[in-house]
Protein backbone atom coordinates (compact mmCIF):
# COMPACT_ATOMS: atom_id res chain seq x y z
CA UNK A 1 0.00 0.00 0.00
CA UNK A 2 2.85 2.38 0.80
CA UNK A 3 4.39 1.76 -2.61
CA UNK A 4 1.08 2.55 -4.34
CA UNK A 5 0.73 5.77 -2.35
CA UNK A 6 4.26 6.84 -3.26
CA UNK A 7 3.71 6.14 -6.94
CA UNK A 8 0.45 8.07 -6.98
CA UNK A 9 1.61 11.19 -5.08
CA UNK A 10 3.58 13.18 -7.63
CA UNK A 11 2.31 14.48 -10.95
CA UNK A 12 4.19 14.73 -14.25
CA UNK A 13 6.85 12.38 -12.93
CA UNK A 14 8.90 9.56 -14.39
CA UNK A 15 8.95 6.79 -11.82
CA UNK A 16 11.54 4.02 -12.02
CA UNK A 17 11.38 0.96 -9.82
CA UNK A 18 14.31 -1.46 -9.71
CA UNK A 19 13.50 -4.80 -8.11
CA UNK A 20 16.73 -6.61 -7.33
CA UNK A 21 16.44 -9.77 -5.28
CA UNK A 22 18.35 -12.94 -5.80
CA UNK A 23 20.24 -15.83 -4.39
CA UNK A 24 19.89 -19.43 -3.38
CA UNK A 25 19.88 -18.28 0.28
CA UNK A 26 22.32 -21.06 1.15
CA UNK A 27 19.72 -23.73 0.46
CA UNK A 28 21.34 -26.80 -1.11
CA UNK A 29 19.95 -29.91 -2.72
CA UNK A 30 18.55 -32.23 -1.67
CA UNK A 31 16.53 -30.08 0.65
CA UNK A 32 14.65 -31.83 3.42
CA UNK A 33 12.61 -28.78 4.41
CA UNK A 34 9.79 -27.62 2.15
CA UNK A 35 9.86 -24.22 3.86
CA UNK A 36 13.43 -23.64 2.64
CA UNK A 37 12.40 -24.35 -0.96
CA UNK A 38 9.46 -22.01 -0.53
CA UNK A 39 11.74 -19.31 0.90
CA UNK A 40 13.97 -19.38 -2.21
CA UNK A 41 10.95 -19.12 -4.52
CA UNK A 42 9.40 -16.33 -2.47
CA UNK A 43 12.66 -14.35 -2.41
CA UNK A 44 13.45 -14.68 -6.12
CA UNK A 45 10.01 -14.65 -7.75
CA UNK A 46 7.02 -13.94 -5.50
CA UNK A 47 8.30 -10.76 -3.81
CA UNK A 48 9.31 -9.14 -7.13
CA UNK A 49 5.94 -10.18 -8.61
CA UNK A 50 4.06 -8.55 -5.71
CA UNK A 51 5.94 -5.28 -6.25
CA UNK A 52 5.12 -5.36 -9.97
CA UNK A 53 1.45 -6.10 -9.25
CA UNK A 54 1.28 -3.17 -6.81
CA UNK A 55 2.67 -0.90 -9.51
CA UNK A 56 0.33 -2.22 -12.19
CA UNK A 57 -2.69 -1.61 -9.99
CA UNK A 58 -1.67 2.08 -10.00
CA UNK A 59 -1.77 2.42 -13.81
CA UNK A 60 -5.23 4.08 -14.01
CA UNK A 61 -4.17 6.73 -11.48
CA UNK A 62 -0.79 7.23 -13.15
CA UNK A 63 -2.45 8.12 -16.43
CA UNK A 64 -4.69 10.73 -14.84
CA UNK A 65 -1.76 12.47 -13.10
CA UNK A 66 0.50 12.21 -16.17
CA UNK A 67 3.14 9.92 -14.68
CA UNK A 68 5.17 7.29 -16.51
CA UNK A 69 6.29 4.10 -14.85
CA UNK A 70 9.37 2.04 -15.65
CA UNK A 71 9.97 -1.28 -13.91
CA UNK A 72 13.29 -3.09 -13.99
CA UNK A 73 13.52 -6.73 -12.94
CA UNK A 74 16.79 -8.62 -12.54
CA UNK A 75 17.27 -12.25 -13.43
CA UNK A 76 20.28 -14.52 -13.42
CA UNK A 77 22.45 -16.38 -15.90
CA UNK A 78 21.51 -19.59 -14.04
CA UNK A 79 18.32 -19.61 -16.11
CA UNK A 80 20.40 -20.90 -19.01
CA UNK A 81 23.65 -22.28 -17.62
CA UNK A 82 22.11 -24.59 -14.99
CA UNK A 83 24.40 -23.41 -12.20
CA UNK A 84 23.26 -23.25 -8.59
CA UNK A 85 20.40 -25.26 -7.12
CA UNK A 86 17.29 -26.27 -9.01
CA UNK A 87 15.20 -24.17 -6.62
CA UNK A 88 17.09 -20.99 -7.44
CA UNK A 89 17.15 -21.72 -11.16
CA UNK A 90 13.43 -22.54 -11.22
CA UNK A 91 12.55 -19.36 -9.33
CA UNK A 92 14.56 -17.18 -11.76
CA UNK A 93 13.04 -19.02 -14.74
CA UNK A 94 9.60 -18.32 -13.28
CA UNK A 95 10.54 -14.64 -12.88
CA UNK A 96 11.46 -14.45 -16.57
CA UNK A 97 8.16 -16.12 -17.53
CA UNK A 98 6.31 -13.69 -15.25
CA UNK A 99 8.07 -10.79 -17.01
CA UNK A 100 7.04 -12.05 -20.44
CA UNK A 101 3.42 -12.73 -19.43
CA UNK A 102 3.07 -9.38 -17.69
CA UNK A 103 4.46 -7.61 -20.73
CA UNK A 104 1.89 -9.34 -22.94
CA UNK A 105 -0.90 -8.00 -20.75
CA UNK A 106 0.39 -4.53 -19.87
CA UNK A 107 2.89 -3.62 -22.59
CA UNK A 108 2.39 -0.05 -23.73
CA UNK A 109 1.08 0.96 -20.32
CA UNK A 110 4.42 0.61 -18.53
CA UNK A 111 8.03 0.46 -19.63
CA UNK A 112 9.26 -2.95 -18.57
CA UNK A 113 12.83 -4.24 -18.62
CA UNK A 114 14.70 -7.31 -17.46
CA UNK A 115 18.45 -7.60 -17.04
CA UNK A 116 19.95 -11.08 -16.87
CA UNK A 117 23.02 -10.79 -14.67
CA UNK A 118 26.07 -13.00 -14.36
CA UNK A 119 28.80 -12.85 -11.76
CA UNK A 120 28.71 -9.57 -9.88
CA UNK A 121 31.26 -8.32 -7.40
CA UNK A 122 29.02 -7.37 -4.50
CA UNK A 123 31.16 -7.17 -1.38
CA UNK A 124 28.93 -9.16 0.99
CA UNK A 125 27.89 -11.83 -1.57
CA UNK A 126 29.69 -15.05 -2.49
CA UNK A 127 31.70 -13.80 -5.48
CA UNK A 128 32.58 -10.53 -3.76
CA UNK A 129 33.97 -12.47 -0.81
CA UNK A 130 35.75 -14.94 -3.10
CA UNK A 131 37.31 -12.09 -5.09
CA UNK A 132 38.57 -10.54 -1.87
CA UNK A 133 39.75 -13.72 -0.08
CA UNK A 134 40.75 -16.28 -2.74
CA UNK A 135 41.82 -14.66 -6.01
CA UNK A 136 43.22 -17.95 -7.38
CA UNK A 137 39.86 -19.73 -7.05
CA UNK A 138 38.01 -16.65 -8.27
CA UNK A 139 40.23 -16.35 -11.37
CA UNK A 140 39.78 -20.07 -12.08
CA UNK A 141 36.00 -19.64 -12.04
CA UNK A 142 36.22 -16.59 -14.29
CA UNK A 143 38.44 -18.44 -16.78
CA UNK A 144 36.12 -21.43 -16.83
CA UNK A 145 32.68 -19.78 -16.79
CA UNK A 146 32.89 -16.20 -18.08
CA UNK A 147 34.14 -15.85 -21.66
CA UNK A 148 34.52 -12.06 -21.40
CA UNK A 149 36.63 -12.47 -18.22
CA UNK A 150 34.83 -9.39 -16.90
CA UNK A 151 33.13 -9.20 -13.54
CA UNK A 152 30.33 -6.74 -13.21
CA UNK A 153 30.22 -4.15 -10.48
CA UNK A 154 26.90 -2.75 -9.27
CA UNK A 155 27.81 0.55 -10.97
CA UNK A 156 28.08 -1.26 -14.32
CA UNK A 157 24.59 -2.67 -13.89
CA UNK A 158 23.29 0.82 -13.02
CA UNK A 159 24.88 2.25 -16.18
CA UNK A 160 23.20 -0.37 -18.37
CA UNK A 161 19.83 0.17 -16.66
CA UNK A 162 20.14 3.93 -17.14
CA UNK A 163 20.95 3.45 -20.81
CA UNK A 164 17.96 1.16 -21.29
CA UNK A 165 15.64 3.64 -19.63
CA UNK A 166 16.80 6.47 -21.88
CA UNK A 167 16.24 4.35 -25.01
CA UNK A 168 12.84 2.96 -24.04
CA UNK A 169 11.36 2.90 -27.53
CA UNK A 170 14.04 0.45 -28.55
CA UNK A 171 14.52 -1.52 -25.34
CA UNK A 172 11.29 -1.71 -23.31
CA UNK A 173 10.06 -5.29 -23.25
CA UNK A 174 13.44 -6.91 -23.72
CA UNK A 175 15.49 -9.30 -21.65
CA UNK A 176 19.04 -8.03 -21.87
CA UNK A 177 21.82 -10.48 -21.01
CA UNK A 178 24.77 -8.72 -19.40
CA UNK A 179 26.41 -11.84 -18.01
CA UNK A 180 29.58 -11.56 -20.07
CA UNK A 181 28.73 -14.88 -21.71
CA UNK A 182 28.20 -16.64 -18.38
CA UNK A 183 24.62 -17.53 -19.29
CA UNK A 184 25.63 -19.62 -22.29
CA UNK A 185 28.50 -21.55 -20.71
CA UNK A 186 27.05 -24.74 -19.21
CA UNK A 187 27.97 -25.25 -15.59
CA UNK A 188 29.81 -28.46 -14.83
CA UNK A 189 29.67 -30.30 -11.55
C-alpha positions in Angstrom: 0.0 0.0 0.0 2.9 2.4 0.8 4.4 1.8 -2.6 1.1 2.5 -4.3 0.7 5.8 -2.4 4.3 6.8 -3.3 3.7 6.1 -6.9 0.4 8.1 -7.0 1.6 11.2 -5.1 3.6 13.2 -7.6 2.3 14.5 -11.0 4.2 14.7 -14.3 6.9 12.4 -12.9 8.9 9.6 -14.4 9.0 6.8 -11.8 11.5 4.0 -12.0 11.4 1.0 -9.8 14.3 -1.5 -9.7 13.5 -4.8 -8.1 16.7 -6.6 -7.3 16.4 -9.8 -5.3 18.4 -12.9 -5.8 20.2 -15.8 -4.4 19.9 -19.4 -3.4 19.9 -18.3 0.3 22.3 -21.1 1.2 19.7 -23.7 0.5 21.3 -26.8 -1.1 20.0 -29.9 -2.7 18.6 -32.2 -1.7 16.5 -30.1 0.7 14.6 -31.8 3.4 12.6 -28.8 4.4 9.8 -27.6 2.1 9.9 -24.2 3.9 13.4 -23.6 2.6 12.4 -24.4 -1.0 9.5 -22.0 -0.5 11.7 -19.3 0.9 14.0 -19.4 -2.2 11.0 -19.1 -4.5 9.4 -16.3 -2.5 12.7 -14.4 -2.4 13.4 -14.7 -6.1 10.0 -14.7 -7.7 7.0 -13.9 -5.5 8.3 -10.8 -3.8 9.3 -9.1 -7.1 5.9 -10.2 -8.6 4.1 -8.6 -5.7 5.9 -5.3 -6.2 5.1 -5.4 -10.0 1.5 -6.1 -9.2 1.3 -3.2 -6.8 2.7 -0.9 -9.5 0.3 -2.2 -12.2 -2.7 -1.6 -10.0 -1.7 2.1 -10.0 -1.8 2.4 -13.8 -5.2 4.1 -14.0 -4.2 6.7 -11.5 -0.8 7.2 -13.1 -2.4 8.1 -16.4 -4.7 10.7 -14.8 -1.8 12.5 -13.1 0.5 12.2 -16.2 3.1 9.9 -14.7 5.2 7.3 -16.5 6.3 4.1 -14.9 9.4 2.0 -15.7 10.0 -1.3 -13.9 13.3 -3.1 -14.0 13.5 -6.7 -12.9 16.8 -8.6 -12.5 17.3 -12.3 -13.4 20.3 -14.5 -13.4 22.4 -16.4 -15.9 21.5 -19.6 -14.0 18.3 -19.6 -16.1 20.4 -20.9 -19.0 23.7 -22.3 -17.6 22.1 -24.6 -15.0 24.4 -23.4 -12.2 23.3 -23.2 -8.6 20.4 -25.3 -7.1 17.3 -26.3 -9.0 15.2 -24.2 -6.6 17.1 -21.0 -7.4 17.2 -21.7 -11.2 13.4 -22.5 -11.2 12.6 -19.4 -9.3 14.6 -17.2 -11.8 13.0 -19.0 -14.7 9.6 -18.3 -13.3 10.5 -14.6 -12.9 11.5 -14.5 -16.6 8.2 -16.1 -17.5 6.3 -13.7 -15.3 8.1 -10.8 -17.0 7.0 -12.0 -20.4 3.4 -12.7 -19.4 3.1 -9.4 -17.7 4.5 -7.6 -20.7 1.9 -9.3 -22.9 -0.9 -8.0 -20.7 0.4 -4.5 -19.9 2.9 -3.6 -22.6 2.4 -0.1 -23.7 1.1 1.0 -20.3 4.4 0.6 -18.5 8.0 0.5 -19.6 9.3 -3.0 -18.6 12.8 -4.2 -18.6 14.7 -7.3 -17.5 18.4 -7.6 -17.0 19.9 -11.1 -16.9 23.0 -10.8 -14.7 26.1 -13.0 -14.4 28.8 -12.9 -11.8 28.7 -9.6 -9.9 31.3 -8.3 -7.4 29.0 -7.4 -4.5 31.2 -7.2 -1.4 28.9 -9.2 1.0 27.9 -11.8 -1.6 29.7 -15.1 -2.5 31.7 -13.8 -5.5 32.6 -10.5 -3.8 34.0 -12.5 -0.8 35.8 -14.9 -3.1 37.3 -12.1 -5.1 38.6 -10.5 -1.9 39.7 -13.7 -0.1 40.8 -16.3 -2.7 41.8 -14.7 -6.0 43.2 -18.0 -7.4 39.9 -19.7 -7.0 38.0 -16.6 -8.3 40.2 -16.3 -11.4 39.8 -20.1 -12.1 36.0 -19.6 -12.0 36.2 -16.6 -14.3 38.4 -18.4 -16.8 36.1 -21.4 -16.8 32.7 -19.8 -16.8 32.9 -16.2 -18.1 34.1 -15.8 -21.7 34.5 -12.1 -21.4 36.6 -12.5 -18.2 34.8 -9.4 -16.9 33.1 -9.2 -13.5 30.3 -6.7 -13.2 30.2 -4.2 -10.5 26.9 -2.7 -9.3 27.8 0.5 -11.0 28.1 -1.3 -14.3 24.6 -2.7 -13.9 23.3 0.8 -13.0 24.9 2.2 -16.2 23.2 -0.4 -18.4 19.8 0.2 -16.7 20.1 3.9 -17.1 20.9 3.5 -20.8 18.0 1.2 -21.3 15.6 3.6 -19.6 16.8 6.5 -21.9 16.2 4.3 -25.0 12.8 3.0 -24.0 11.4 2.9 -27.5 14.0 0.4 -28.6 14.5 -1.5 -25.3 11.3 -1.7 -23.3 10.1 -5.3 -23.2 13.4 -6.9 -23.7 15.5 -9.3 -21.6 19.0 -8.0 -21.9 21.8 -10.5 -21.0 24.8 -8.7 -19.4 26.4 -11.8 -18.0 29.6 -11.6 -20.1 28.7 -14.9 -21.7 28.2 -16.6 -18.4 24.6 -17.5 -19.3 25.6 -19.6 -22.3 28.5 -21.5 -20.7 27.0 -24.7 -19.2 28.0 -25.2 -15.6 29.8 -28.5 -14.8 29.7 -30.3 -11.6 
